[in-house]
Amino acid sequence: MNILMVSDVYFPRVNGVSSSIRTFARELKRLGHNVTIVAPDYGENGDDNAEFDMIRLPSRVIFFDPEDRLIRGSAIASAIEELAQQSWDVVHIHTPFRAHQLGVKLAKRLKRPTVESYHTFFEEYVGVYLPWLPKSMSRFAARYFSRSLCHGVDHLIVPSDEMTQVLKRYGIVTPSSVIPTGIHLEEFRGGDGARFRHAHGIADDQPTLVTVSRLSAEKNIAFLLDVARALVEEFPRLAFILAGEGPDSERLKRHAEAIGLRDHVVFVGNLDRRTTLLDCYKAGDVFVFASPTETQGLVLLEAMSLGVPIVSTAVMGTATVLRHAKSARVSREDVREFAENVAVLLRSAQERKALADAGPNDAAAWSAPVLMERVVQLYHDLSAQAAAA
């Protein structure tokens, strides 16, 4: 099959959507399909290589989020003309802005089916990025936007049962399938935690937490800093490693300073997924996570695969991942309760080992090759329906 994937975000922009798209594309290629990705031009597109066909469209910086790019409206018409010269079996849309506009228009012109992945819980994001907007209004806008978006495509891929229920409450009737992206388990093996600790001045016997996340308000990292502060009372040598970058970075550093964590927190930025990121995960005695907006929670799967014990809240996509997991302790979003769950593990090497040993088995249920076979079957079904129409 020839599959066109369109997105408003892709590497070198590092986030869960970029990772998900690359996982989709790699698995489709491994299964013998042709994949072309259309994404914004970031100026320096370090991930472009012969792995997939890439089309980069002119874009501009978004003023409130300079890491991201918005495809220029003037580029849409010419891109459609160029793409319409080729034969596509399915158009798979991954984001809701200019990429959605492009994908829907192209598919209608070619009479090809459209699939859209609902990656982002917009209702939670609007309040973070537009805090001046009354909450009732932001929720109405997010729900209206989601209905308009979803009713414009043939089929939705939703990463969790929880997100499916949200869309039903919105009144969305577009057919959908719950298919998480999953991860390539073989990419999350090994890692040298001792090497990472040594590089960042953390002693081998120092109690250490780690989280991997975009540093943005909706990820709830300030809560994790408050948890770390509570833990310092019992573990005065505690180290907390935060891997990732984002618009909330400076505020989080100020918050860490204000609550007395200057000597306990290590901000390490974005890391290489093949080397230093693996080392970073393994440097942690406990992986901590508390984002309420995840539709998938891929970092939890990565931590599981690497055998790092987890303490996390269970909301939306993380609830799906953690429902039957034996490698994690689940906590409410309460500083004292969350800190006590972490403390139980920091006090006991035996408890940590039990969770660590269960991790790879938990992660195996989320293997990308297994999940991608369901996506390919969906593509075939939709393509056959379009041909019969």
Helices and strands as residue ranges (DSSP letters): E 2-6, H 16-30, E 34-40, E 53-57, E 59-62, E 65-71, H 74-83, E 90-93, H 98-110, E 114-117, H 122-129, H 135-150, E 155-158, H 161-169, E 176-178, G 185-187, H 193-199, E 208-212, G 217-219, H 221-232, E 239-243, H 249-258, E 265-269, H 276-283, E 286-289, H 298-305, E 310-312, H 317-322, E 328-330, H 335-347, H 349-364, H 368-388
